[in-house]
Amino acid sequence: MICFPNAKINLGLYITAKRKDGYHDIETCMVPIPLYDALEMIVDKKTVFDVSGLAIPGDEKDNIILKALKLLRKDFNDLPNVHVHLLKNIPMGAGLGGGSADAAFALTLMNKLFELHLEDWFLEDYAAQLGSDCPFFIQNTPKIATGRGEILEPVYVDLKGDHIVLVKPQIHIGTKEAYAGVNPKKPNQPLEEILADKTLWKAHLINDFEASIFPKYPKLAAIKNQLYEMGAYYAAMSGSGSTVFGLFGKAPKKISWPENHFSFVGLL
């Protein structure tokens, strides 16, 4: 069986409170975008995991897809071994949720492959144990996420027919670094109200991480400004970075970004 885990962007990201468990409460809208990995899984004599495409740092045995398999085996200890192949296209540490998508799609794929007949809410519970963004990718539709990001509510966001440009320079921003510069506060206006009117987005749809990250990494602010100069009606950093995206009502002019930048243009 094969599936194609996709990336996401964040429309607004508000850090609303610091929690006693060390995490932060957030409020954000996550939207799937058409940038894909490819994940293949075949029943085999022993469990094997291999990767092509972008190199994934760390030990392959610690990959989040294998963690998803181990998690299922706690409740279904007779699951067969599988040969897993991941073609990695979504850059890592980019704020695009690529690893979370791989884990969530792996759960969905194994649910079908092993005929477990688990409903979405059950898969979302497993996904939440793997990462805060993972449950979003089970239903994979626009959602407002609160709590650590695992509390999801459907929201209507009209991006159909719009174009997206992603740009990620060779900058890595650690999660601890990103949260260190944030002063938690509630947004001035309900996120759902802002999302309902695209004319509000540029002024009112805020990623709280930008205030501390952009002064430290001015290249990211420059990319955001360049996307607006290209005609984007909205541009922002996704998640805690370091990808910056622009949304366009019509196809943007082609531009050559530096060779060491990851870039992507797609139709939503």
C-alpha positions as CSV (number, residue, x, y, z in Angstrom):
1,M,0.0,0.0,0.0
2,I,1.1,3.5,-0.8
3,C,0.0,7.0,0.4
4,F,1.2,10.5,0.1
5,P,1.6,12.5,3.3
6,N,1.2,16.2,2.7
7,A,2.6,19.3,4.4
8,K,0.6,22.0,6.2
9,I,0.8,25.8,6.8
10,N,-0.3,27.8,9.8
11,L,-2.7,30.7,9.2
12,G,-2.0,32.7,12.3
13,L,-0.2,31.3,15.3
14,Y,-0.9,32.7,18.7
15,I,0.9,31.6,21.9
16,T,-1.8,32.1,24.5
17,A,-0.4,30.7,27.7
18,K,2.5,28.7,29.3
19,R,1.3,25.4,30.8
20,K,2.3,23.8,34.1
21,D,3.5,20.7,32.1
22,G,6.1,22.8,30.3
23,Y,4.2,23.1,27.0
24,H,2.4,26.1,25.7
25,D,-1.2,26.6,24.7
26,I,-1.6,27.8,21.2
27,E,-4.4,28.9,18.8
28,T,-3.8,28.4,15.1
29,C,-5.4,27.4,11.9
30,M,-3.7,24.5,10.1
31,V,-4.4,24.0,6.4
32,P,-3.1,21.1,4.2
33,I,-1.0,22.0,1.1
34,P,-0.1,20.0,-2.0
35,L,3.6,19.3,-1.1
36,Y,3.9,15.5,-0.6
37,D,6.1,12.7,0.7
38,A,5.5,9.2,-0.5
39,L,5.1,6.3,2.0
40,E,4.9,2.7,1.0
41,M,4.3,-0.2,3.3
42,I,4.4,-3.9,2.4
43,V,4.0,-7.0,4.7
44,D,7.3,-8.7,4.9
45,K,9.3,-11.3,6.9
46,K,11.0,-8.7,9.1
47,T,10.4,-5.0,9.7
48,V,12.7,-2.8,7.5
49,F,12.7,1.0,7.2
50,D,14.5,2.8,4.4
51,V,14.5,6.3,3.1
52,S,15.2,8.1,-0.2
53,G,15.0,11.7,-1.2
54,L,16.0,14.2,1.5
55,A,18.3,12.9,4.2
56,I,16.7,12.5,7.6
57,P,19.0,13.2,10.5
58,G,19.3,10.8,13.4
59,D,19.0,7.0,13.7
60,E,16.5,5.5,11.3
61,K,15.3,3.2,14.1
62,D,14.0,6.3,15.9
63,N,11.9,7.5,13.0
64,I,8.4,8.6,14.0
65,I,6.9,6.1,11.5
66,L,8.4,3.2,13.4
67,K,7.2,4.8,16.6
68,A,3.7,4.7,15.1
69,L,4.1,1.0,14.4
70,K,5.3,0.3,18.0
71,L,2.4,2.3,19.4
72,L,-0.1,0.2,17.5
73,R,1.7,-3.0,18.6
74,K,1.0,-2.1,22.3
75,D,-2.7,-2.8,21.6
76,F,-2.4,-5.2,18.6
77,N,0.6,-7.4,19.4
78,D,0.0,-9.8,16.5
79,L,0.6,-7.2,13.8
80,P,2.9,-8.6,11.0
81,N,6.3,-7.2,10.1
82,V,6.4,-4.6,7.3
83,H,8.9,-3.2,4.9
84,V,8.5,0.6,5.0
85,H,9.9,3.0,2.3
86,L,9.7,6.7,2.7
87,L,10.4,9.1,-0.2
88,K,11.1,12.4,1.7
89,N,10.3,15.6,-0.2
90,I,9.0,17.8,2.6
91,P,11.9,19.6,4.3
92,M,12.5,19.0,8.0
93,G,12.6,21.6,10.7
94,A,10.6,23.8,8.4
95,G,7.3,24.4,10.2
96,L,5.5,22.4,7.6
97,G,4.6,19.3,9.7
98,G,6.3,16.8,7.4
99,G,7.2,14.3,10.2
100,S,3.8,14.6,11.8
101,A,2.2,14.0,8.5
102,D,4.3,10.9,7.9
103,A,3.3,9.5,11.3
104,A,-0.4,10.2,10.9
105,F,-0.5,8.8,7.4
106,A,1.4,5.7,8.6
107,L,-1.3,5.1,11.2
108,T,-4.1,5.5,8.6
109,L,-2.2,3.2,6.2
110,M,-1.7,0.5,8.8
111,N,-5.3,0.8,9.8
112,K,-6.2,-0.2,6.2
113,L,-3.4,-2.7,5.6
114,F,-4.0,-4.6,8.8
115,E,-7.8,-4.2,8.6
116,L,-8.1,-2.8,12.1
117,H,-11.2,-0.8,11.4
118,L,-10.3,2.0,13.8
119,E,-12.4,5.2,13.5
120,D,-10.8,8.6,13.1
121,W,-11.1,9.6,16.7
122,F,-9.2,6.5,17.7
123,L,-6.4,7.2,15.2
124,E,-6.3,10.8,16.5
125,D,-5.8,9.6,20.0
126,Y,-2.8,7.5,18.8
127,A,-1.5,10.4,16.8
128,A,-1.6,12.7,19.8
129,Q,0.8,10.4,21.5
130,L,3.3,10.9,18.7
131,G,3.2,14.7,18.4
132,S,1.1,17.7,18.9
133,D,0.5,18.3,15.1
134,C,-0.1,14.6,14.3
135,P,-3.9,14.4,15.0
136,F,-4.5,17.2,12.4
137,F,-3.3,14.9,9.5
138,I,-5.8,12.1,10.3
139,Q,-8.8,14.0,8.8
140,N,-6.4,16.4,6.9
141,T,-8.9,19.3,6.5
142,P,-8.6,22.9,7.7
143,K,-8.9,23.0,11.5
144,I,-8.4,25.5,14.3
145,A,-6.1,23.9,16.8
146,T,-5.9,24.8,20.4
147,G,-4.3,23.3,23.6
148,R,-0.9,22.0,22.6
149,G,-2.3,21.8,19.0
150,E,-4.2,18.5,19.5
151,I,-7.7,20.0,20.2
152,L,-9.2,20.4,16.7
153,E,-12.3,22.2,15.5
154,P,-13.3,22.3,11.8
155,V,-13.2,25.8,10.1
156,Y,-14.1,27.0,6.7
157,V,-11.1,28.6,4.8
158,D,-11.6,29.4,1.2
159,L,-8.2,28.9,-0.6
160,K,-9.5,26.9,-3.6
161,G,-7.8,28.2,-6.8
162,D,-5.2,30.3,-5.0
163,H,-1.5,29.8,-5.5
164,I,1.1,29.2,-2.8
165,V,4.8,29.9,-2.8
166,L,7.1,28.3,-0.1
167,V,10.6,29.5,0.6
168,K,12.9,27.9,3.2
169,P,16.5,29.2,3.5
170,Q,19.2,27.2,5.2
171,I,18.2,28.3,8.7
172,H,17.3,26.0,11.5
173,I,15.2,27.3,14.4
174,G,14.9,24.9,17.4
175,T,11.5,24.7,19.2
176,K,13.1,25.9,22.5
177,E,14.7,28.9,20.7
178,A,11.4,29.8,19.1
179,Y,9.4,29.7,22.3
180,A,12.1,31.5,24.4
181,G,11.3,34.8,22.7
182,V,7.5,34.7,23.1
183,N,5.3,36.5,25.6
184,P,2.1,34.5,25.8
185,K,-1.1,36.5,25.3
186,K,-4.6,36.1,24.0
187,P,-5.3,37.4,20.4
188,N,-7.3,40.6,20.2
189,Q,-9.9,39.2,17.8
190,P,-11.3,35.6,17.5
191,L,-9.2,33.7,14.9
192,E,-12.4,32.4,13.2
193,E,-13.5,36.0,12.6
194,I,-10.2,37.0,11.0
195,L,-10.2,33.9,8.8
196,A,-13.6,34.7,7.4
197,D,-12.4,38.0,5.8
198,K,-9.2,37.8,3.7
199,T,-8.9,41.6,3.7
200,L,-8.0,41.3,7.4
201,W,-5.3,38.8,7.0
202,K,-2.3,41.0,6.2
203,A,-2.9,43.3,9.2
204,H,-4.5,40.9,11.8
205,L,-3.5,37.3,11.1
206,I,-0.3,37.1,13.1
207,N,2.4,34.4,13.8
208,D,3.6,35.3,17.3
209,F,7.0,33.7,16.6
210,E,7.9,36.3,13.9
211,A,8.3,39.2,16.5
212,S,11.4,37.5,18.1
213,I,12.6,35.3,15.2
214,F,12.7,37.9,12.4
215,P,15.1,40.3,14.2
216,K,17.4,37.4,14.8
217,Y,17.1,36.0,11.2
218,P,16.5,39.1,9.0
219,K,16.6,36.9,5.9
220,L,13.2,35.5,6.9
221,A,11.7,39.0,7.1
222,A,13.2,39.8,3.7
223,I,11.6,36.8,2.1
224,K,8.2,37.8,3.6
225,N,8.6,41.3,2.2
226,Q,9.7,39.9,-1.2
227,L,6.6,37.7,-1.4
228,Y,4.4,40.8,-0.8
229,E,6.3,42.6,-3.5
230,M,5.5,39.6,-5.8
231,G,1.8,40.3,-5.2
232,A,0.9,38.0,-2.3
233,Y,-2.3,39.0,-0.5
234,Y,-0.9,37.3,2.6
235,A,2.6,36.1,3.7
236,A,3.8,34.7,6.9
237,M,6.2,32.2,8.6
238,S,4.7,28.7,9.0
239,G,4.8,27.3,12.5
240,S,8.1,28.1,14.2
241,G,9.8,28.3,10.9
242,S,11.9,28.5,9.0
243,T,9.6,28.3,5.9
244,V,7.9,31.5,4.8
245,F,4.9,31.2,2.5
246,G,2.9,33.6,0.3
247,L,-0.7,33.2,-0.9
248,F,-1.6,34.6,-4.3
249,G,-5.0,35.1,-6.0
250,K,-3.3,34.5,-9.4
251,A,-0.2,32.7,-10.5
252,P,2.9,34.6,-9.3
253,K,5.7,35.5,-11.5
254,K,8.5,33.0,-11.5
255,I,11.5,34.1,-9.4
256,S,14.9,32.5,-8.9
257,W,15.6,32.0,-5.2
258,P,19.2,31.3,-4.1
259,E,20.3,27.7,-4.9
260,N,20.5,26.8,-1.2
261,H,16.9,27.7,-0.6
262,F,14.1,25.2,-0.8
263,S,11.3,26.6,-2.8
264,F,7.9,25.3,-4.0
265,V,5.0,26.7,-6.0
266,G,1.6,25.0,-5.9
267,L,-2.1,25.4,-6.7
268,L,-4.4,25.1,-3.7
